[in-house]
Amino acid sequence: MKINGSIRLNYKTEEFACLIYNSLEIDNENYLESNLNKNTIDYKINSESLGSFLATVDDLIASEIVAEKIIEKTNKS
C-alpha cells in the first residue's frame, strides 16, 4: 500500500523559514521532498507503509521543533 501526504509549515519571516529549511534539508534527503517558497516550507511524504509514513512525519516534526528552539535561543543571545 502507498501512503502519500503533505505538510505545510508557515513562518513569520522568510529568513526564519530559510534557516529551518537549511537545518532540516540534509536529514530529509531520500526520505521526503521539500520546497521552500518565501516563508513557507512544503513537504511531500511518500511511503510504502503506514508505519514508515508515521515515523517519517514524527521525525520531521520533532526535528523541526528542535531546530526552531535552537534558532530562537541563538537569536536571543
mmCIF file of the N, C-alpha and C atoms, coordinates in Angstrom:
data_MODEL
# 
_entry.id   MODEL 
# 
loop_
_atom_site.group_PDB 
_atom_site.id 
_atom_site.type_symbol 
_atom_site.label_atom_id 
_atom_site.label_alt_id 
_atom_site.label_comp_id 
_atom_site.label_asym_id 
_atom_site.label_entity_id 
_atom_site.label_seq_id 
_atom_site.pdbx_PDB_ins_code 
_atom_site.Cartn_x 
_atom_site.Cartn_y 
_atom_site.Cartn_z 
_atom_site.occupancy 
_atom_site.B_iso_or_equiv 
_atom_site.pdbx_formal_charge 
_atom_site.auth_seq_id 
_atom_site.auth_comp_id 
_atom_site.auth_asym_id 
_atom_site.auth_atom_id 
_atom_site.pdbx_PDB_model_num 
ATOM 1   N N  . MET A 1 1  ? 0.835  -1.167 0.000  1.00 0.00 ? 1  MET A N  1 
ATOM 2   C CA . MET A 1 1  ? 0.000  0.000  0.000  1.00 0.00 ? 1  MET A CA 1 
ATOM 3   C C  . MET A 1 1  ? 0.889  1.243  0.000  1.00 0.00 ? 1  MET A C  1 
ATOM 4   N N  . LYS A 1 2  ? 0.536  2.236  -0.796 1.00 0.00 ? 2  LYS A N  1 
ATOM 5   C CA . LYS A 1 2  ? 1.253  3.511  -0.845 1.00 0.00 ? 2  LYS A CA 1 
ATOM 6   C C  . LYS A 1 2  ? 0.540  4.518  0.029  1.00 0.00 ? 2  LYS A C  1 
ATOM 7   N N  . ILE A 1 3  ? 1.300  5.235  0.846  1.00 0.00 ? 3  ILE A N  1 
ATOM 8   C CA . ILE A 1 3  ? 0.759  6.303  1.680  1.00 0.00 ? 3  ILE A CA 1 
ATOM 9   C C  . ILE A 1 3  ? 1.428  7.596  1.242  1.00 0.00 ? 3  ILE A C  1 
ATOM 10  N N  . ASN A 1 4  ? 0.629  8.597  0.897  1.00 0.00 ? 4  ASN A N  1 
ATOM 11  C CA . ASN A 1 4  ? 1.140  9.892  0.472  1.00 0.00 ? 4  ASN A CA 1 
ATOM 12  C C  . ASN A 1 4  ? 0.508  10.980 1.320  1.00 0.00 ? 4  ASN A C  1 
ATOM 13  N N  . GLY A 1 5  ? 1.277  11.998 1.632  1.00 0.00 ? 5  GLY A N  1 
ATOM 14  C CA . GLY A 1 5  ? 0.751  13.119 2.402  1.00 0.00 ? 5  GLY A CA 1 
ATOM 15  C C  . GLY A 1 5  ? 1.639  14.331 2.252  1.00 0.00 ? 5  GLY A C  1 
ATOM 16  N N  . SER A 1 6  ? 1.156  15.435 2.768  1.00 0.00 ? 6  SER A N  1 
ATOM 17  C CA . SER A 1 6  ? 1.950  16.660 2.707  1.00 0.00 ? 6  SER A CA 1 
ATOM 18  C C  . SER A 1 6  ? 1.768  17.452 3.999  1.00 0.00 ? 6  SER A C  1 
ATOM 19  N N  . ILE A 1 7  ? 2.788  18.232 4.297  1.00 0.00 ? 7  ILE A N  1 
ATOM 20  C CA . ILE A 1 7  ? 2.787  19.119 5.458  1.00 0.00 ? 7  ILE A CA 1 
ATOM 21  C C  . ILE A 1 7  ? 3.271  20.476 4.978  1.00 0.00 ? 7  ILE A C  1 
ATOM 22  N N  . ARG A 1 8  ? 2.574  21.516 5.383  1.00 0.00 ? 8  ARG A N  1 
ATOM 23  C CA . ARG A 1 8  ? 2.983  22.892 5.053  1.00 0.00 ? 8  ARG A CA 1 
ATOM 24  C C  . ARG A 1 8  ? 3.258  23.609 6.363  1.00 0.00 ? 8  ARG A C  1 
ATOM 25  N N  . LEU A 1 9  ? 4.459  24.188 6.452  1.00 0.00 ? 9  LEU A N  1 
ATOM 26  C CA . LEU A 1 9  ? 4.850  24.957 7.626  1.00 0.00 ? 9  LEU A CA 1 
ATOM 27  C C  . LEU A 1 9  ? 5.030  26.415 7.214  1.00 0.00 ? 9  LEU A C  1 
ATOM 28  N N  . ASN A 1 10 ? 4.322  27.304 7.893  1.00 0.00 ? 10 ASN A N  1 
ATOM 29  C CA . ASN A 1 10 ? 4.417  28.739 7.613  1.00 0.00 ? 10 ASN A CA 1 
ATOM 30  C C  . ASN A 1 10 ? 5.139  29.422 8.764  1.00 0.00 ? 10 ASN A C  1 
ATOM 31  N N  . TYR A 1 11 ? 6.032  30.339 8.421  1.00 0.00 ? 11 TYR A N  1 
ATOM 32  C CA . TYR A 1 11 ? 6.817  31.060 9.411  1.00 0.00 ? 11 TYR A CA 1 
ATOM 33  C C  . TYR A 1 11 ? 6.589  32.556 9.277  1.00 0.00 ? 11 TYR A C  1 
ATOM 34  N N  . LYS A 1 12 ? 6.956  33.297 10.323 1.00 0.00 ? 12 LYS A N  1 
ATOM 35  C CA . LYS A 1 12 ? 6.748  34.748 10.325 1.00 0.00 ? 12 LYS A CA 1 
ATOM 36  C C  . LYS A 1 12 ? 7.594  35.464 9.278  1.00 0.00 ? 12 LYS A C  1 
ATOM 37  N N  . THR A 1 13 ? 8.807  34.948 9.039  1.00 0.00 ? 13 THR A N  1 
ATOM 38  C CA . THR A 1 13 ? 9.700  35.610 8.094  1.00 0.00 ? 13 THR A CA 1 
ATOM 39  C C  . THR A 1 13 ? 10.323 34.604 7.120  1.00 0.00 ? 13 THR A C  1 
ATOM 40  N N  . GLU A 1 14 ? 10.764 35.112 5.993  1.00 0.00 ? 14 GLU A N  1 
ATOM 41  C CA . GLU A 1 14 ? 11.465 34.284 5.012  1.00 0.00 ? 14 GLU A CA 1 
ATOM 42  C C  . GLU A 1 14 ? 12.789 33.805 5.583  1.00 0.00 ? 14 GLU A C  1 
ATOM 43  N N  . GLU A 1 15 ? 13.460 34.672 6.347  1.00 0.00 ? 15 GLU A N  1 
ATOM 44  C CA . GLU A 1 15 ? 14.752 34.315 6.932  1.00 0.00 ? 15 GLU A CA 1 
ATOM 45  C C  . GLU A 1 15 ? 14.619 33.114 7.872  1.00 0.00 ? 15 GLU A C  1 
ATOM 46  N N  . PHE A 1 16 ? 13.588 33.129 8.726  1.00 0.00 ? 16 PHE A N  1 
ATOM 47  C CA . PHE A 1 16 ? 13.383 32.025 9.662  1.00 0.00 ? 16 PHE A CA 1 
ATOM 48  C C  . PHE A 1 16 ? 13.061 30.747 8.908  1.00 0.00 ? 16 PHE A C  1 
ATOM 49  N N  . ALA A 1 17 ? 12.219 30.847 7.892  1.00 0.00 ? 17 ALA A N  1 
ATOM 50  C CA . ALA A 1 17 ? 11.877 29.667 7.082  1.00 0.00 ? 17 ALA A CA 1 
ATOM 51  C C  . ALA A 1 17 ? 13.129 29.099 6.413  1.00 0.00 ? 17 ALA A C  1 
ATOM 52  N N  . CYS A 1 18 ? 13.979 29.971 5.911  1.00 0.00 ? 18 CYS A N  1 
ATOM 53  C CA . CYS A 1 18 ? 15.215 29.537 5.247  1.00 0.00 ? 18 CYS A CA 1 
ATOM 54  C C  . CYS A 1 18 ? 16.148 28.830 6.236  1.00 0.00 ? 18 CYS A C  1 
ATOM 55  N N  . LEU A 1 19 ? 16.256 29.369 7.441  1.00 0.00 ? 19 LEU A N  1 
ATOM 56  C CA . LEU A 1 19 ? 17.098 28.733 8.458  1.00 0.00 ? 19 LEU A CA 1 
ATOM 57  C C  . LEU A 1 19 ? 16.583 27.338 8.803  1.00 0.00 ? 19 LEU A C  1 
ATOM 58  N N  . ILE A 1 20 ? 15.280 27.204 8.991  1.00 0.00 ? 20 ILE A N  1 
ATOM 59  C CA . ILE A 1 20 ? 14.693 25.893 9.289  1.00 0.00 ? 20 ILE A CA 1 
ATOM 60  C C  . ILE A 1 20 ? 14.904 24.946 8.115  1.00 0.00 ? 20 ILE A C  1 
ATOM 61  N N  . TYR A 1 21 ? 14.611 25.422 6.914  1.00 0.00 ? 21 TYR A N  1 
ATOM 62  C CA . TYR A 1 21 ? 14.756 24.591 5.712  1.00 0.00 ? 21 TYR A CA 1 
ATOM 63  C C  . TYR A 1 21 ? 16.183 24.056 5.597  1.00 0.00 ? 21 TYR A C  1 
ATOM 64  N N  . ASN A 1 22 ? 17.156 24.936 5.719  1.00 0.00 ? 22 ASN A N  1 
ATOM 65  C CA . ASN A 1 22 ? 18.559 24.523 5.592  1.00 0.00 ? 22 ASN A CA 1 
ATOM 66  C C  . ASN A 1 22 ? 18.988 23.596 6.723  1.00 0.00 ? 22 ASN A C  1 
ATOM 67  N N  . SER A 1 23 ? 18.441 23.805 7.908  1.00 0.00 ? 23 SER A N  1 
ATOM 68  C CA . SER A 1 23 ? 18.779 22.945 9.045  1.00 0.00 ? 23 SER A CA 1 
ATOM 69  C C  . SER A 1 23 ? 18.274 21.522 8.857  1.00 0.00 ? 23 SER A C  1 
ATOM 70  N N  . LEU A 1 24 ? 17.102 21.379 8.244  1.00 0.00 ? 24 LEU A N  1 
ATOM 71  C CA . LEU A 1 24 ? 16.483 20.062 8.123  1.00 0.00 ? 24 LEU A CA 1 
ATOM 72  C C  . LEU A 1 24 ? 16.778 19.355 6.806  1.00 0.00 ? 24 LEU A C  1 
ATOM 73  N N  . GLU A 1 25 ? 17.171 20.090 5.794  1.00 0.00 ? 25 GLU A N  1 
ATOM 74  C CA . GLU A 1 25 ? 17.278 19.525 4.449  1.00 0.00 ? 25 GLU A CA 1 
ATOM 75  C C  . GLU A 1 25 ? 18.233 18.335 4.374  1.00 0.00 ? 25 GLU A C  1 
ATOM 76  N N  . ILE A 1 26 ? 19.360 18.417 5.011  1.00 0.00 ? 26 ILE A N  1 
ATOM 77  C CA . ILE A 1 26 ? 20.349 17.329 4.922  1.00 0.00 ? 26 ILE A CA 1 
ATOM 78  C C  . ILE A 1 26 ? 19.805 16.033 5.523  1.00 0.00 ? 26 ILE A C  1 
ATOM 79  N N  . ASP A 1 27 ? 19.035 16.151 6.586  1.00 0.00 ? 27 ASP A N  1 
ATOM 80  C CA . ASP A 1 27 ? 18.469 14.970 7.239  1.00 0.00 ? 27 ASP A CA 1 
ATOM 81  C C  . ASP A 1 27 ? 17.285 14.393 6.459  1.00 0.00 ? 27 ASP A C  1 
ATOM 82  N N  . ASN A 1 28 ? 16.647 15.246 5.654  1.00 0.00 ? 28 ASN A N  1 
ATOM 83  C CA . ASN A 1 28 ? 15.443 14.823 4.932  1.00 0.00 ? 28 ASN A CA 1 
ATOM 84  C C  . ASN A 1 28 ? 15.723 14.195 3.567  1.00 0.00 ? 28 ASN A C  1 
ATOM 85  N N  . GLU A 1 29 ? 16.939 14.327 3.056  1.00 0.00 ? 29 GLU A N  1 
ATOM 86  C CA . GLU A 1 29 ? 17.257 13.779 1.740  1.00 0.00 ? 29 GLU A CA 1 
ATOM 87  C C  . GLU A 1 29 ? 16.916 12.293 1.686  1.00 0.00 ? 29 GLU A C  1 
ATOM 88  N N  . ASN A 1 30 ? 16.333 11.888 0.592  1.00 0.00 ? 30 ASN A N  1 
ATOM 89  C CA . ASN A 1 30 ? 15.946 10.498 0.319  1.00 0.00 ? 30 ASN A CA 1 
ATOM 90  C C  . ASN A 1 30 ? 14.728 10.019 1.115  1.00 0.00 ? 30 ASN A C  1 
ATOM 91  N N  . TYR A 1 31 ? 14.177 10.862 1.987  1.00 0.00 ? 31 TYR A N  1 
ATOM 92  C CA . TYR A 1 31 ? 13.011 10.456 2.768  1.00 0.00 ? 31 TYR A CA 1 
ATOM 93  C C  . TYR A 1 31 ? 11.748 11.210 2.376  1.00 0.00 ? 31 TYR A C  1 
ATOM 94  N N  . LEU A 1 32 ? 11.922 12.459 1.964  1.00 0.00 ? 32 LEU A N  1 
ATOM 95  C CA . LEU A 1 32 ? 10.773 13.264 1.569  1.00 0.00 ? 32 LEU A CA 1 
ATOM 96  C C  . LEU A 1 32 ? 11.227 14.393 0.657  1.00 0.00 ? 32 LEU A C  1 
ATOM 97  N N  . GLU A 1 33 ? 10.270 14.964 -0.048 1.00 0.00 ? 33 GLU A N  1 
ATOM 98  C CA . GLU A 1 33 ? 10.550 16.100 -0.918 1.00 0.00 ? 33 GLU A CA 1 
ATOM 99  C C  . GLU A 1 33 ? 10.214 17.368 -0.159 1.00 0.00 ? 33 GLU A C  1 
ATOM 100 N N  . SER A 1 34 ? 11.038 18.398 -0.335 1.00 0.00 ? 34 SER A N  1 
ATOM 101 C CA . SER A 1 34 ? 10.755 19.660 0.326  1.00 0.00 ? 34 SER A CA 1 
ATOM 102 C C  . SER A 1 34 ? 10.941 20.814 -0.650 1.00 0.00 ? 34 SER A C  1 
ATOM 103 N N  . ASN A 1 35 ? 10.174 21.872 -0.396 1.00 0.00 ? 35 ASN A N  1 
ATOM 104 C CA . ASN A 1 35 ? 10.226 23.041 -1.254 1.00 0.00 ? 35 ASN A CA 1 
ATOM 105 C C  . ASN A 1 35 ? 10.075 24.280 -0.376 1.00 0.00 ? 35 ASN A C  1 
ATOM 106 N N  . LEU A 1 36 ? 11.034 25.199 -0.496 1.00 0.00 ? 36 LEU A N  1 
ATOM 107 C CA . LEU A 1 36 ? 10.988 26.455 0.231  1.00 0.00 ? 36 LEU A CA 1 
ATOM 108 C C  . LEU A 1 36 ? 10.459 27.534 -0.698 1.00 0.00 ? 36 LEU A C  1 
ATOM 109 N N  . ASN A 1 37 ? 9.419  28.239 -0.265 1.00 0.00 ? 37 ASN A N  1 
ATOM 110 C CA . ASN A 1 37 ? 8.838  29.323 -1.047 1.00 0.00 ? 37 ASN A CA 1 
ATOM 111 C C  . ASN A 1 37 ? 8.527  30.476 -0.102 1.00 0.00 ? 37 ASN A C  1 
ATOM 112 N N  . LYS A 1 38 ? 9.389  31.466 -0.098 1.00 0.00 ? 38 LYS A N  1 
ATOM 113 C CA . LYS A 1 38 ? 9.289  32.629 0.790  1.00 0.00 ? 38 LYS A CA 1 
ATOM 114 C C  . LYS A 1 38 ? 9.269  32.175 2.239  1.00 0.00 ? 38 LYS A C  1 
ATOM 115 N N  . ASN A 1 39 ? 8.159  32.359 2.958  1.00 0.00 ? 39 ASN A N  1 
ATOM 116 C CA . ASN A 1 39 ? 8.126  32.000 4.378  1.00 0.00 ? 39 ASN A CA 1 
ATOM 117 C C  . ASN A 1 39 ? 7.408  30.669 4.623  1.00 0.00 ? 39 ASN A C  1 
ATOM 118 N N  . THR A 1 40 ? 7.301  29.844 3.585  1.00 0.00 ? 40 THR A N  1 
ATOM 119 C CA . THR A 1 40 ? 6.594  28.564 3.676  1.00 0.00 ? 40 THR A CA 1 
ATOM 120 C C  . THR A 1 40 ? 7.478  27.413 3.216  1.00 0.00 ? 40 THR A C  1 
ATOM 121 N N  . ILE A 1 41 ? 7.425  26.319 3.954  1.00 0.00 ? 41 ILE A N  1 
ATOM 122 C CA . ILE A 1 41 ? 8.096  25.083 3.545  1.00 0.00 ? 41 ILE A CA 1 
ATOM 123 C C  . ILE A 1 41 ? 7.013  24.039 3.329  1.00 0.00 ? 41 ILE A C  1 
ATOM 124 N N  . ASP A 1 42 ? 7.024  23.423 2.154  1.00 0.00 ? 42 ASP A N  1 
ATOM 125 C CA . ASP A 1 42 ? 6.099  22.337 1.836  1.00 0.00 ? 42 ASP A CA 1 
ATOM 126 C C  . ASP A 1 42 ? 6.877  21.030 1.797  1.00 0.00 ? 42 ASP A C  1 
ATOM 127 N N  . TYR A 1 43 ? 6.350  20.031 2.475  1.00 0.00 ? 43 TYR A N  1 
ATOM 128 C CA . TYR A 1 43 ? 6.947  18.703 2.487  1.00 0.00 ? 43 TYR A CA 1 
ATOM 129 C C  . TYR A 1 43 ? 5.962  17.715 1.870  1.00 0.00 ? 43 TYR A C  1 
ATOM 130 N N  . LYS A 1 44 ? 6.477  16.827 1.023  1.00 0.00 ? 44 LYS A N  1 
ATOM 131 C CA . LYS A 1 44 ? 5.680  15.731 0.474  1.00 0.00 ? 44 LYS A CA 1 
ATOM 132 C C  . LYS A 1 44 ? 6.297  14.436 0.949  1.00 0.00 ? 44 LYS A C  1 
ATOM 133 N N  . ILE A 1 45 ? 5.464  13.611 1.560  1.00 0.00 ? 45 ILE A N  1 
ATOM 134 C CA . ILE A 1 45 ? 5.931  12.347 2.126  1.00 0.00 ? 45 ILE A CA 1 
ATOM 135 C C  . ILE A 1 45 ? 5.259  11.207 1.377  1.00 0.00 ? 45 ILE A C  1 
ATOM 136 N N  . ASN A 1 46 ? 6.056  10.265 0.884  1.00 0.00 ? 46 ASN A N  1 
ATOM 137 C CA . ASN A 1 46 ? 5.559  9.083  0.183  1.00 0.00 ? 46 ASN A CA 1 
ATOM 138 C C  . ASN A 1 46 ? 6.195  7.864  0.823  1.00 0.00 ? 46 ASN A C  1 
ATOM 139 N N  . SER A 1 47 ? 5.372  6.946  1.285  1.00 0.00 ? 47 SER A N  1 
ATOM 140 C CA . SER A 1 47 ? 5.884  5.751  1.948  1.00 0.00 ? 47 SER A CA 1 
ATOM 141 C C  . SER A 1 47 ? 5.166  4.506  1.460  1.00 0.00 ? 47 SER A C  1 
ATOM 142 N N  . GLU A 1 48 ? 5.811  3.383  1.696  1.00 0.00 ? 48 GLU A N  1 
ATOM 143 C CA . GLU A 1 48 ? 5.237  2.095  1.308  1.00 0.00 ? 48 GLU A CA 1 
ATOM 144 C C  . GLU A 1 48 ? 4.333  1.514  2.380  1.00 0.00 ? 48 GLU A C  1 
ATOM 145 N N  . SER A 1 49 ? 4.412  2.057  3.601  1.00 0.00 ? 49 SER A N  1 
ATOM 146 C CA . SER A 1 49 ? 3.572  1.533  4.679  1.00 0.00 ? 49 SER A CA 1 
ATOM 147 C C  . SER A 1 49 ? 3.168  2.668  5.611  1.00 0.00 ? 49 SER A C  1 
ATOM 148 N N  . LEU A 1 50 ? 2.105  2.454  6.344  1.00 0.00 ? 50 LEU A N  1 
ATOM 149 C CA . LEU A 1 50 ? 1.634  3.446  7.288  1.00 0.00 ? 50 LEU A CA 1 
ATOM 150 C C  . LEU A 1 50 ? 2.662  3.678  8.393  1.00 0.00 ? 50 LEU A C  1 
ATOM 151 N N  . GLY A 1 51 ? 3.281  2.613  8.852  1.00 0.00 ? 51 GLY A N  1 
ATOM 152 C CA . GLY A 1 51 ? 4.295  2.740  9.896  1.00 0.00 ? 51 GLY A CA 1 
ATOM 153 C C  . GLY A 1 51 ? 5.460  3.616  9.469  1.00 0.00 ? 51 GLY A C  1 
ATOM 154 N N  . SER A 1 52 ? 5.937  3.411  8.270  1.00 0.00 ? 52 SER A N  1 
ATOM 155 C CA . SER A 1 52 ? 7.034  4.211  7.736  1.00 0.00 ? 52 SER A CA 1 
ATOM 156 C C  . SER A 1 52 ? 6.615  5.664  7.559  1.00 0.00 ? 52 SER A C  1 
ATOM 157 N N  . PHE A 1 53 ? 5.406  5.869  7.069  1.00 0.00 ? 53 PHE A N  1 
ATOM 158 C CA . PHE A 1 53 ? 4.875  7.218  6.884  1.00 0.00 ? 53 PHE A CA 1 
ATOM 159 C C  . PHE A 1 53 ? 4.819  7.955  8.218  1.00 0.00 ? 53 PHE A C  1 
ATOM 160 N N  . LEU A 1 54 ? 4.247  7.304  9.225  1.00 0.00 ? 54 LEU A N  1 
ATOM 161 C CA . LEU A 1 54 ? 4.115  7.937  10.534 1.00 0.00 ? 54 LEU A CA 1 
ATOM 162 C C  . LEU A 1 54 ? 5.475  8.205  11.175 1.00 0.00 ? 54 LEU A C  1 
ATOM 163 N N  . ALA A 1 55 ? 6.426  7.307  11.002 1.00 0.00 ? 55 ALA A N  1 
ATOM 164 C CA . ALA A 1 55 ? 7.771  7.515  11.539 1.00 0.00 ? 55 ALA A CA 1 
ATOM 165 C C  . ALA A 1 55 ? 8.439  8.715  10.880 1.00 0.00 ? 55 ALA A C  1 
ATOM 166 N N  . THR A 1 56 ? 8.266  8.858  9.563  1.00 0.00 ? 56 THR A N  1 
ATOM 167 C CA . THR A 1 56 ? 8.853  9.983  8.836  1.00 0.00 ? 56 THR A CA 1 
ATOM 168 C C  . THR A 1 56 ? 8.236  11.298 9.298  1.00 0.00 ? 56 THR A C  1 
ATOM 169 N N  . VAL A 1 57 ? 6.924  11.330 9.425  1.00 0.00 ? 57 VAL A N  1 
ATOM 170 C CA . VAL A 1 57 ? 6.238  12.541 9.885  1.00 0.00 ? 57 VAL A CA 1 
ATOM 171 C C  . VAL A 1 57 ? 6.671  12.889 11.305 1.00 0.00 ? 57 VAL A C  1 
ATOM 172 N N  . ASP A 1 58 ? 6.748  11.883 12.172 1.00 0.00 ? 58 ASP A N  1 
ATOM 173 C CA . ASP A 1 58 ? 7.169  12.111 13.551 1.00 0.00 ? 58 ASP A CA 1 
ATOM 174 C C  . ASP A 1 58 ? 8.590  12.674 13.605 1.00 0.00 ? 58 ASP A C  1 
ATOM 175 N N  . ASP A 1 59 ? 9.504  12.105 12.834 1.00 0.00 ? 59 ASP A N  1 
ATOM 176 C CA . ASP A 1 59 ? 10.886 12.591 12.789 1.00 0.00 ? 59 ASP A CA 1 
ATOM 177 C C  . ASP A 1 59 ? 10.950 14.025 12.271 1.00 0.00 ? 59 ASP A C  1 
ATOM 178 N N  . LEU A 1 60 ? 10.175 14.318 11.234 1.00 0.00 ? 60 LEU A N  1 
ATOM 179 C CA . LEU A 1 60 ? 10.164 15.665 10.657 1.00 0.00 ? 60 LEU A CA 1 
ATOM 180 C C  . LEU A 1 60 ? 9.695  16.681 11.688 1.00 0.00 ? 60 LEU A C  1 
ATOM 181 N N  . ILE A 1 61 ? 8.591  16.404 12.342 1.00 0.00 ? 61 ILE A N  1 
ATOM 182 C CA . ILE A 1 61 ? 8.043  17.350 13.313 1.00 0.00 ? 61 ILE A CA 1 
ATOM 183 C C  . ILE A 1 61 ? 8.978  17.525 14.512 1.00 0.00 ? 61 ILE A C  1 
ATOM 184 N N  . ALA A 1 62 ? 9.524  16.430 15.019 1.00 0.00 ? 62 ALA A N  1 
ATOM 185 C CA . ALA A 1 62 ? 10.455 16.516 16.149 1.00 0.00 ? 62 ALA A CA 1 
ATOM 186 C C  . ALA A 1 62 ? 11.699 17.318 15.770 1.00 0.00 ? 62 ALA A C  1 
ATOM 187 N N  . SER A 1 63 ? 12.240 17.080 14.583 1.00 0.00 ? 63 SER A N  1 
ATOM 188 C CA . SER A 1 63 ? 13.423 17.810 14.126 1.00 0.00 ? 63 SER A CA 1 
ATOM 189 C C  . SER A 1 63 ? 13.120 19.288 13.936 1.00 0.00 ? 63 SER A C  1 
ATOM 190 N N  . GLU A 1 64 ? 11.935 19.597 13.430 1.00 0.00 ? 64 GLU A N  1 
ATOM 191 C CA . GLU A 1 64 ? 11.551 20.993 13.216 1.00 0.00 ? 64 GLU A CA 1 
ATOM 192 C C  . GLU A 1 64 ? 11.451 21.722 14.552 1.00 0.00 ? 64 GLU A C  1 
ATOM 193 N N  . ILE A 1 65 ? 10.860 21.082 15.535 1.00 0.00 ? 65 ILE A N  1 
ATOM 194 C CA . ILE A 1 65 ? 10.724 21.696 16.858 1.00 0.00 ? 65 ILE A CA 1 
ATOM 195 C C  . ILE A 1 65 ? 12.094 21.990 17.458 1.00 0.00 ? 65 ILE A C  1 
ATOM 196 N N  . VAL A 1 66 ? 13.013 21.039 17.365 1.00 0.00 ? 66 VAL A N  1 
ATOM 197 C CA . VAL A 1 66 ? 14.361 21.235 17.898 1.00 0.00 ? 66 VAL A CA 1 
ATOM 198 C C  . VAL A 1 66 ? 15.073 22.370 17.157 1.00 0.00 ? 66 VAL A C  1 
ATOM 199 N N  . ALA A 1 67 ? 15.008 22.378 15.832 1.00 0.00 ? 67 ALA A N  1 
ATOM 200 C CA . ALA A 1 67 ? 15.659 23.430 15.045 1.00 0.00 ? 67 ALA A CA 1 
ATOM 201 C C  . ALA A 1 67 ? 15.082 24.798 15.396 1.00 0.00 ? 67 ALA A C  1 
ATOM 202 N N  . GLU A 1 68 ? 13.772 24.879 15.535 1.00 0.00 ? 68 GLU A N  1 
ATOM 203 C CA . GLU A 1 68 ? 13.119 26.145 15.876 1.00 0.00 ? 68 GLU A CA 1 
ATOM 204 C C  . GLU A 1 68 ? 13.593 26.652 17.239 1.00 0.00 ? 68 GLU A C  1 
ATOM 205 N N  . LYS A 1 69 ? 13.666 25.772 18.221 1.00 0.00 ? 69 LYS A N  1 
ATOM 206 C CA . LYS A 1 69 ? 14.107 26.164 19.561 1.00 0.00 ? 69 LYS A CA 1 
ATOM 207 C C  . LYS A 1 69 ? 15.558 26.625 19.556 1.00 0.00 ? 69 LYS A C  1 
ATOM 208 N N  . ILE A 1 70 ? 16.402 25.931 18.812 1.00 0.00 ? 70 ILE A N  1 
ATOM 209 C CA . ILE A 1 70 ? 17.822 26.321 18.739 1.00 0.00 ? 70 ILE A CA 1 
ATOM 210 C C  . ILE A 1 70 ? 17.964 27.693 18.091 1.00 0.00 ? 70 ILE A C  1 
ATOM 211 N N  . ILE A 1 71 ? 17.261 27.924 17.007 1.00 0.00 ? 71 ILE A N  1 
ATOM 212 C CA . ILE A 1 71 ? 17.338 29.216 16.319 1.00 0.00 ? 71 ILE A CA 1 
ATOM 213 C C  . ILE A 1 71 ? 16.820 30.333 17.208 1.00 0.00 ? 71 ILE A C  1 
ATOM 214 N N  . GLU A 1 72 ? 15.711 30.099 17.898 1.00 0.00 ? 72 GLU A N  1 
ATOM 215 C CA . GLU A 1 72 ? 15.164 31.124 18.795 1.00 0.00 ? 72 GLU A CA 1 
ATOM 216 C C  . GLU A 1 72 ? 16.129 31.420 19.940 1.00 0.00 ? 72 GLU A C  1 
ATOM 217 N N  . LYS A 1 73 ? 16.727 30.405 20.541 1.00 0.00 ? 73 LYS A N  1 
ATOM 218 C CA . LYS A 1 73 ? 17.694 30.608 21.626 1.00 0.00 ? 73 LYS A CA 1 
ATOM 219 C C  . LYS A 1 73 ? 18.920 31.358 21.138 1.00 0.00 ? 73 LYS A C  1 
ATOM 220 N N  . THR A 1 74 ? 19.407 30.995 19.966 1.00 0.00 ? 74 THR A N  1 
ATOM 221 C CA . THR A 1 74 ? 20.592 31.628 19.398 1.00 0.00 ? 74 THR A CA 1 
ATOM 222 C C  . THR A 1 74 ? 20.352 33.098 19.111 1.00 0.00 ? 74 THR A C  1 
ATOM 223 N N  . ASN A 1 75 ? 19.165 33.431 18.615 1.00 0.00 ? 75 ASN A N  1 
ATOM 224 C CA . ASN A 1 75 ? 18.847 34.819 18.286 1.00 0.00 ? 75 ASN A CA 1 
ATOM 225 C C  . ASN A 1 75 ? 18.624 35.685 19.505 1.00 0.00 ? 75 ASN A C  1 
ATOM 226 N N  . LYS A 1 76 ? 18.323 35.101 20.654 1.00 0.00 ? 76 LYS A N  1 
ATOM 227 C CA . LYS A 1 76 ? 18.122 35.879 21.890 1.00 0.00 ? 76 LYS A CA 1 
ATOM 228 C C  . LYS A 1 76 ? 19.435 36.257 22.541 1.00 0.00 ? 76 LYS A C  1 
ATOM 229 N N  . SER A 1 77 ? 20.486 35.531 22.206 1.00 0.00 ? 77 SER A N  1 
ATOM 230 C CA . SER A 1 77 ? 21.795 35.774 22.852 1.00 0.00 ? 77 SER A CA 1 
ATOM 231 C C  . SER A 1 77 ? 22.452 37.021 22.332 1.00 0.00 ? 77 SER A C  1 
# 
